Every structure is written in C-alpha cells, then in structure tokens.
C-alpha cells in the first residue's frame, strides 16, 4: 500500500500545494473575467438608458 501512495502522489504535500495553486490561479482569472462581464453589462444598461 505504501507503494501505491508513492505512485499516486495524492498524499504528497507538494502535489496538493501545486494543485491548490493551479486551482486558485484559475479561480482568480475566472473571477476577474466575471467582474469584467458585469462591468460591461452595467455599461450597456447605462447606454441604453441614455437613449
């Protein structure tokens, strides 16, 4: 069983940290994208109200 842990590297702290960093990076990019879309939505609404 110890060999399975070494092969899977699921229990390796560095593998978990790397996964967290990659996931966090993707999350931050997605959050920035959603904020930009929300900003553009508000600009369109404001433009439509001006007409």
Phi, psi and omega in degrees: 000326179298323178294325178296319178298319180294321180289317183286329182057022178288328184267007179278126182299322181294325178293320179293317179297318179296317178299317180297316181297318179294319180293317180297319179299314178297321179296316181295321178294319179295319179297319178295321178296316179295321176298319179296317178298320179295319178298316179295323177299316179294323177297318179295316179298318179295318178298317180294327178288334181285336183280000000 
